[in-house]
Amino acid sequence: MKTKLRDLLSSIKYCAITTDGWTSRANDHYLSVTCQFFTDNFKLKSAVLSTNKLVCDTNQNSENIADSLRIVLADWEIMHKVTAIVSNNASSMIKACKLLEKRHMPCFAHTLNLVVQDALIIDNVKEVITKCKRIVSFFKSNSIAYAKLKLAQGHDTTYGLIQEVSTRWNSCYKMIIRLLKLREAVSRVLLDTKKAPPPLTADEISILEDLERILEPFDGATNRVSGSTYETVSLIIPVSADIHHRLTSMNEGIEVRIALLEGVNQRLFKYESRSVTKVATILDPRFKKEGFRSRSTADLAVEAIKNELSGMAKTLVPTLDQSEPSTHTESVAFFSFMQSKIASKVKTPRSDAIIALRQYLENPHVSPNISPIDFWSHATEMESLKECALKYFCIPACSTESERTFSRAGCIVTDRRASLKAKNVDKLVFTSKNQWVLTE
């Protein structure tokens, strides 16, 4: 499996990395490294490269993380192919990317979660959320109450409650949704069970209903940008603008909405100034310049693409503009002052890039249902823009693949298998997550 994956990675030109840290049940700290790239037939693939301990397991500073990542990337011979490293917002990760001289992309889903968590600490909201968590904990720890809850639903299909965990994306929203769905059954069981916490009041339910509507855009955005089989980096800027638009058009929960809007302004709008997200949004034929909040930012993104395309040209080959030969020698002689200007006129990679980009931007937008990679795979007349799109679209919006790797690792390093050696954990996770390689 490693041999086949190594062959695949040797044939690609660009890739992106996601990485994150995880502590096992045996209290061993692991660093996951996953790789995302496009195959020759324009299919987006993701593979786990490593799930191993840091070079020095006595500290988790940026130098140690950078050294550990350098070893993995050198082993797979992709250091020069990495266009960006996606991780959480930890300062040690950001500094490690600087040491590796690689672009760092903060995980967008992690940033969305931070915006929501900042808004949920408002006093009256925090009290209601705390009460909800207490109710859920009661049912989770009381089998009799849980059985009563299933019976009280009166349907063949029954639902359980969901507990909020601050580090798990959208878990608070999911807890609220489920409590509102089962509120009548939950209230009956709580009133009928000894030593149960008090049920939610009408005012508290009203607050939860407001939160449901306000947090819905964040849940939809997180789900949309967490995919691993389609390009997601170009969604970040349009999704941020859409969240801001939807929040400003709401009337519910003024205090919470204000806090969320501040978080959007402070955290999400920063992505408009990042070269990776700017270029990807312009190169997405569904969005182009219209995907930005600010027209000036869109213009800066276009300039960034022009510079990117100029830099991608390996050689500068002057191409003279040729005129049609004239049979009127007298006219040629008469306009001889133009000949030197025509002879010195050359086409440069930058001028070609400007022409290609202008044509692309002037063309109509494609349908939202069309994948941008499908569009670029058929754009044979814009090879330079296609290569630029592949370079940036391989970057994921989130470090979701690292999170999923640790979910799988948690199923492998269980209480009964807590003494597994690190090299065996690495092998088991690798073979478990990379089964698709065998079919390539």
C-alpha positions as CSV (number, residue, x, y, z in Angstrom):
1,M,0.0,0.0,0.0
2,K,2.9,2.4,0.8
3,T,4.5,1.6,-2.5
4,K,1.4,2.3,-4.5
5,L,0.8,5.6,-2.6
6,R,4.4,6.6,-3.1
7,D,4.0,6.0,-6.9
8,L,0.8,8.2,-6.9
9,L,2.5,11.0,-5.0
10,S,5.5,10.9,-7.3
11,S,3.3,11.6,-10.3
12,I,1.5,14.7,-8.8
13,K,2.7,18.3,-9.0
14,Y,0.9,19.9,-6.0
15,C,-0.5,18.7,-2.7
16,A,-1.7,20.1,0.6
17,I,-1.2,18.8,4.1
18,T,-3.4,18.7,7.2
19,T,-2.0,18.0,10.6
20,D,-3.1,17.9,14.2
21,G,-2.1,16.5,17.6
22,W,-3.9,13.7,19.5
23,T,-3.4,12.0,22.9
24,S,-4.2,8.3,23.1
25,R,-5.8,6.4,26.0
26,A,-2.3,5.4,27.0
27,N,-1.5,9.2,27.3
28,D,0.9,9.1,24.3
29,H,0.9,12.1,22.1
30,Y,0.6,11.5,18.3
31,L,0.9,13.9,15.3
32,S,-1.2,13.0,12.3
33,V,-0.2,14.1,8.8
34,T,-2.7,13.7,5.9
35,C,-2.2,14.7,2.2
36,Q,-4.8,15.9,-0.3
37,F,-4.1,16.0,-4.0
38,F,-5.6,15.6,-7.5
39,T,-4.9,12.5,-9.6
40,D,-4.3,12.6,-13.3
41,N,-8.0,12.2,-14.0
42,F,-8.9,15.2,-11.8
43,K,-10.2,13.2,-8.8
44,L,-9.5,14.7,-5.4
45,K,-7.9,12.1,-3.0
46,S,-6.9,12.2,0.6
47,A,-4.4,9.8,2.2
48,V,-2.9,9.4,5.7
49,L,0.9,9.7,5.6
50,S,1.8,9.3,9.2
51,T,0.3,8.9,12.7
52,N,3.3,8.9,14.9
53,K,4.9,10.4,18.0
54,L,6.9,13.6,17.7
55,V,10.6,13.4,17.3
56,C,11.0,14.4,20.9
57,D,8.0,13.4,23.0
58,T,9.0,15.5,26.0
59,N,7.8,18.8,24.4
60,Q,5.3,20.0,21.8
61,N,6.9,23.2,20.8
62,S,6.9,24.6,17.2
63,E,10.5,23.4,16.5
64,N,9.7,19.8,17.5
65,I,6.5,19.9,15.4
66,A,8.4,21.3,12.4
67,D,11.2,18.7,12.7
68,S,8.5,15.9,12.9
69,L,6.7,17.2,9.8
70,R,10.0,17.7,7.9
71,I,10.8,14.0,8.4
72,V,7.4,12.8,7.1
73,L,7.5,15.1,4.1
74,A,11.0,14.1,3.3
75,D,10.2,10.4,3.6
76,W,7.4,10.8,1.0
77,E,9.5,13.2,-1.1
78,I,6.8,15.8,-1.3
79,M,8.3,18.8,0.6
80,H,8.6,20.8,-2.6
81,K,5.1,19.9,-3.7
82,V,3.3,21.2,-0.6
83,T,1.3,24.4,-1.3
84,A,-0.1,24.9,2.2
85,I,-0.4,23.2,5.6
86,V,-3.9,23.3,7.2
87,S,-4.2,23.0,11.0
88,N,-5.9,24.6,14.0
89,N,-5.2,28.1,15.1
90,A,-2.5,27.1,17.7
91,S,0.5,29.4,17.7
92,S,2.9,26.4,17.8
93,M,1.4,25.1,14.5
94,I,1.6,28.6,12.9
95,K,5.2,29.0,13.9
96,A,6.1,25.4,12.7
97,C,4.8,26.3,9.2
98,K,7.0,29.4,9.2
99,L,10.0,27.3,10.1
100,L,9.2,25.0,7.2
101,E,8.7,28.0,5.0
102,K,5.2,26.8,4.0
103,R,1.9,28.7,3.9
104,H,-0.3,28.1,6.9
105,M,-4.1,27.9,6.5
106,P,-6.2,28.0,9.7
107,C,-8.9,25.4,9.8
108,F,-12.1,27.2,8.8
109,A,-14.4,24.8,10.7
110,H,-12.3,25.4,13.9
111,T,-12.6,29.1,13.4
112,L,-16.3,28.9,12.9
113,N,-16.5,27.0,16.2
114,L,-14.6,29.7,18.0
115,V,-17.0,32.3,16.7
116,V,-19.9,30.4,18.1
117,Q,-18.3,29.5,21.4
118,D,-17.5,33.2,22.0
119,A,-21.1,34.1,21.5
120,L,-22.5,31.4,23.8
121,I,-20.8,32.8,26.9
122,I,-23.4,35.6,27.2
123,D,-24.9,35.2,30.7
124,N,-28.5,34.4,29.9
125,V,-27.5,32.1,27.0
126,K,-24.9,30.4,29.1
127,E,-27.4,29.6,31.9
128,V,-29.8,28.0,29.4
129,I,-27.0,26.0,27.8
130,T,-25.8,24.8,31.2
131,K,-29.3,23.7,32.1
132,C,-29.6,21.8,28.8
133,K,-26.3,20.0,29.4
134,R,-27.5,19.1,32.9
135,I,-30.7,17.6,31.5
136,V,-28.9,15.6,28.9
137,S,-26.4,14.3,31.5
138,F,-29.3,13.2,33.7
139,F,-30.7,11.1,30.9
140,K,-27.3,9.7,29.9
141,S,-26.6,8.6,33.4
142,N,-30.0,7.3,34.3
143,S,-31.1,4.2,32.4
144,I,-34.6,4.2,33.8
145,A,-35.2,7.8,32.7
146,Y,-33.7,7.0,29.3
147,A,-36.1,4.1,28.9
148,K,-39.0,6.3,29.9
149,L,-37.9,8.9,27.3
150,K,-38.0,6.3,24.5
151,L,-41.5,5.2,25.7
152,A,-42.8,8.8,25.9
153,Q,-41.9,9.4,22.3
154,G,-44.6,7.0,21.2
155,H,-43.0,6.1,17.9
156,D,-41.3,3.1,16.4
157,T,-38.3,5.3,15.7
158,T,-37.0,6.9,18.9
159,Y,-34.2,9.4,19.4
160,G,-31.7,10.0,22.1
161,L,-30.3,13.2,23.4
162,I,-27.0,14.7,22.3
163,Q,-24.5,16.2,24.7
164,E,-22.7,19.5,23.9
165,V,-18.9,19.3,23.8
166,S,-17.1,22.7,23.3
167,T,-14.4,21.1,21.2
168,R,-16.7,19.2,18.9
169,W,-18.0,21.3,16.0
170,N,-21.7,22.2,16.1
171,S,-22.4,19.9,19.1
172,C,-24.3,22.7,20.9
173,Y,-26.5,23.3,17.9
174,K,-27.2,19.6,17.6
175,M,-28.0,19.4,21.3
176,I,-30.5,22.3,21.0
177,I,-32.1,20.7,17.9
178,R,-32.7,17.4,19.6
179,L,-34.0,18.9,22.9
180,L,-36.5,21.0,21.0
181,K,-37.6,18.0,19.0
182,L,-38.2,16.0,22.1
183,R,-39.2,18.8,24.5
184,E,-42.6,17.4,25.3
185,A,-41.4,13.9,26.0
186,V,-38.4,15.2,28.0
187,S,-40.7,17.5,30.2
188,R,-43.1,14.6,30.9
189,V,-40.3,12.3,32.0
190,L,-38.5,14.9,34.1
191,L,-41.7,15.8,36.0
192,D,-42.4,12.1,36.5
193,T,-39.0,11.1,37.7
194,K,-37.6,11.6,41.2
195,K,-34.5,13.7,41.7
196,A,-34.6,14.9,38.1
197,P,-33.6,18.4,37.1
198,P,-36.4,20.9,36.4
199,P,-37.7,20.9,32.8
200,L,-37.2,23.9,30.5
201,T,-39.5,26.9,31.0
202,A,-41.3,28.6,28.2
203,D,-38.8,31.5,28.2
204,E,-35.9,29.1,28.0
205,I,-37.5,27.2,25.1
206,S,-38.0,30.6,23.4
207,I,-34.2,31.3,23.8
208,L,-33.4,27.9,22.4
209,E,-35.7,28.4,19.4
210,D,-33.9,31.7,18.7
211,L,-30.5,30.0,19.0
212,E,-31.6,27.3,16.6
213,R,-32.4,29.8,13.9
214,I,-29.3,31.9,14.6
215,L,-26.8,29.0,14.6
216,E,-28.3,27.2,11.6
217,P,-26.0,29.1,9.1
218,F,-22.9,28.0,11.0
219,D,-24.0,24.4,11.0
220,G,-24.6,24.5,7.3
221,A,-21.3,26.2,6.6
222,T,-19.4,23.7,8.7
223,N,-20.9,20.7,6.9
224,R,-20.3,22.3,3.5
225,V,-16.6,23.0,4.0
226,S,-15.8,19.7,5.8
227,G,-16.0,17.5,2.7
228,S,-13.0,15.6,1.5
229,T,-14.2,14.4,-2.0
230,Y,-14.7,17.9,-3.5
231,E,-12.8,21.2,-3.4
232,T,-13.7,23.4,-0.4
233,V,-11.1,26.2,-0.1
234,S,-13.0,28.3,-2.6
235,L,-16.1,28.2,-0.4
236,I,-14.6,30.0,2.6
237,I,-15.0,33.6,1.5
238,P,-18.5,33.2,-0.1
239,V,-19.7,31.2,2.9
240,S,-18.4,33.9,5.3
241,A,-20.2,36.6,3.3
242,D,-23.4,34.5,3.3
243,I,-23.3,34.0,7.1
244,H,-22.9,37.8,7.6
245,H,-25.8,38.5,5.2
246,R,-28.1,36.0,6.9
247,L,-27.3,37.2,10.4
248,T,-28.0,40.9,9.5
249,S,-31.3,40.0,8.0
250,M,-32.6,38.2,11.2
251,N,-34.6,39.7,14.0
252,E,-34.1,37.0,16.7
253,G,-31.7,37.1,19.6
254,I,-30.3,40.6,19.2
255,E,-27.5,40.1,21.8
256,V,-26.3,36.8,20.5
257,R,-26.5,38.0,16.9
258,I,-24.4,41.1,17.7
259,A,-21.7,38.8,19.4
260,L,-21.7,36.5,16.4
261,L,-21.4,39.4,13.9
262,E,-18.4,40.7,15.9
263,G,-16.9,37.3,15.7
264,V,-17.5,37.1,11.9
265,N,-15.9,40.5,11.4
266,Q,-12.9,39.7,13.6
267,R,-12.2,36.0,12.6
268,L,-13.9,35.1,9.3
269,F,-13.4,38.2,7.3
270,K,-9.6,37.8,7.8
271,Y,-9.8,35.0,5.2
272,E,-10.4,37.7,2.5
273,S,-6.9,38.9,3.0
274,R,-5.3,35.5,2.6
275,S,-3.8,34.8,-0.8
276,V,-4.9,31.1,-0.8
277,T,-8.6,31.8,-0.3
278,K,-8.6,34.9,-2.5
279,V,-7.1,33.1,-5.5
280,A,-9.3,30.0,-5.0
281,T,-12.4,32.1,-4.9
282,I,-11.6,34.0,-8.1
283,L,-10.7,30.7,-9.9
284,D,-14.0,29.1,-8.9
285,P,-16.3,29.7,-11.9
286,R,-19.3,29.7,-9.7
287,F,-18.1,32.8,-7.8
288,K,-15.3,34.8,-9.5
289,K,-15.3,38.4,-8.3
290,E,-18.9,38.2,-7.1
291,G,-18.0,35.8,-4.3
292,F,-16.3,38.7,-2.4
293,R,-17.9,41.1,0.0
294,S,-15.5,43.9,-1.2
295,R,-14.9,44.8,-4.8
296,S,-11.4,46.1,-3.9
297,T,-10.5,42.8,-2.3
298,A,-11.6,41.0,-5.5
299,D,-9.4,43.3,-7.6
300,L,-6.5,42.5,-5.3
301,A,-7.2,38.8,-5.8
302,V,-7.1,39.2,-9.6
303,E,-3.6,40.9,-9.2
304,A,-2.5,38.0,-7.1
305,I,-3.5,35.5,-9.8
306,K,-1.6,37.6,-12.4
307,N,1.5,37.4,-10.3
308,E,1.0,33.7,-9.6
309,L,0.7,33.0,-13.3
310,S,3.7,35.0,-14.2
311,G,5.8,33.1,-11.6
312,M,4.6,29.8,-12.9
313,A,6.1,30.4,-16.3
314,K,9.4,28.6,-16.4
315,T,10.9,30.4,-19.4
316,L,10.3,33.7,-21.1
317,V,10.2,33.1,-24.9
318,P,9.7,36.4,-26.9
319,T,7.1,36.1,-29.6
320,L,7.3,38.7,-32.3
321,D,4.1,39.9,-33.8
322,Q,4.3,39.2,-37.6
323,S,2.6,41.5,-40.1
324,E,1.2,40.4,-43.4
325,P,3.8,41.0,-46.2
326,S,2.9,44.0,-48.3
327,T,3.2,44.3,-52.1
328,H,3.3,48.1,-51.8
329,T,6.9,48.9,-51.1
330,E,6.2,52.6,-51.1
331,S,3.7,52.3,-48.2
332,V,6.2,50.2,-46.3
333,A,8.9,52.7,-46.7
334,F,6.5,55.5,-45.9
335,F,5.6,53.9,-42.5
336,S,9.1,52.7,-41.7
337,F,9.1,54.4,-38.3
338,M,6.7,51.7,-37.1
339,Q,8.8,48.7,-38.0
340,S,11.2,49.0,-35.0
341,K,8.2,49.3,-32.6
342,I,6.5,46.2,-34.1
343,A,9.8,44.2,-34.0
344,S,10.3,45.0,-30.3
345,K,6.7,44.0,-29.4
346,V,6.8,40.7,-27.5
347,K,4.4,38.5,-25.6
348,T,5.4,37.8,-22.1
349,P,3.9,35.3,-19.6
350,R,2.3,38.1,-17.7
351,S,0.6,39.6,-20.8
352,D,-0.6,36.1,-21.7
353,A,-1.9,35.6,-18.2
354,I,-3.8,38.9,-18.2
355,I,-5.5,38.0,-21.5
356,A,-6.5,34.5,-20.4
357,L,-7.7,35.8,-17.0
358,R,-9.7,38.6,-18.6
359,Q,-11.4,36.1,-20.9
360,Y,-12.2,33.8,-18.0
361,L,-13.7,36.6,-15.9
362,E,-15.8,38.0,-18.7
363,N,-17.4,34.6,-19.4
364,P,-20.7,33.8,-17.7
365,H,-20.7,32.1,-14.3
366,V,-21.4,28.4,-14.3
367,S,-24.3,26.8,-12.4
368,P,-23.8,26.3,-8.6
369,N,-24.3,22.6,-9.2
370,I,-21.2,22.3,-11.4
371,S,-18.0,21.3,-9.8
372,P,-15.2,23.8,-10.5
373,I,-12.8,20.9,-11.1
374,D,-15.2,19.6,-13.8
375,F,-15.1,23.0,-15.4
376,W,-11.3,23.3,-15.4
377,S,-10.8,19.7,-16.6
378,H,-12.5,20.7,-19.8
379,A,-10.9,24.1,-20.1
380,T,-8.2,23.1,-22.6
381,E,-7.8,26.6,-23.9
382,M,-6.7,28.0,-20.5
383,E,-3.9,25.7,-19.4
384,S,-2.1,28.2,-17.2
385,L,-5.2,29.0,-15.3
386,K,-6.0,25.3,-15.0
387,E,-2.7,24.6,-13.4
388,C,-3.1,27.4,-11.0
389,A,-6.6,26.1,-10.1
390,L,-5.2,22.6,-9.4
391,K,-2.4,24.1,-7.3
392,Y,-4.9,25.9,-5.0
393,F,-8.0,23.7,-5.1
394,C,-6.1,20.8,-3.5
395,I,-5.9,22.8,-0.3
396,P,-8.8,21.8,2.0
397,A,-10.7,24.4,4.0
398,C,-10.5,22.4,7.2
399,S,-8.2,19.9,9.0
400,T,-11.2,17.5,9.0
401,E,-9.1,14.6,7.6
402,S,-6.8,14.8,10.6
403,E,-9.8,14.8,12.9
404,R,-11.2,11.7,11.1
405,T,-7.8,10.0,11.4
406,F,-7.9,10.4,15.2
407,S,-11.4,9.1,15.3
408,R,-10.2,6.0,13.6
409,A,-7.1,5.8,15.8
410,G,-9.3,6.0,18.8
411,C,-11.1,2.8,17.6
412,I,-7.7,1.1,17.3
413,V,-5.9,2.2,20.5
414,T,-8.7,1.1,22.9
415,D,-8.4,0.3,26.6
416,R,-7.6,-3.3,25.8
417,R,-5.0,-2.3,23.2
418,A,-3.5,0.7,25.0
419,S,0.0,-0.8,24.9
420,L,0.4,-0.8,21.2
421,K,3.8,0.4,20.0
422,A,3.7,3.7,18.1
423,K,5.0,2.1,14.9
424,N,2.1,-0.4,15.0
425,V,-0.4,2.3,15.6
426,D,1.0,4.1,12.5
427,K,0.7,0.9,10.4
428,L,-2.8,0.1,11.5
429,V,-4.1,3.6,11.0
430,F,-2.4,3.8,7.6
431,T,-3.9,0.6,6.3
432,S,-7.3,1.3,7.7
433,K,-7.6,4.8,6.2
434,N,-5.9,4.2,2.9
435,Q,-7.9,1.2,1.5
436,W,-8.8,3.2,-1.6
437,V,-5.1,3.1,-2.7
438,L,-5.4,-0.6,-3.5
439,T,-8.1,0.0,-6.1
440,E,-6.1,2.7,-8.0
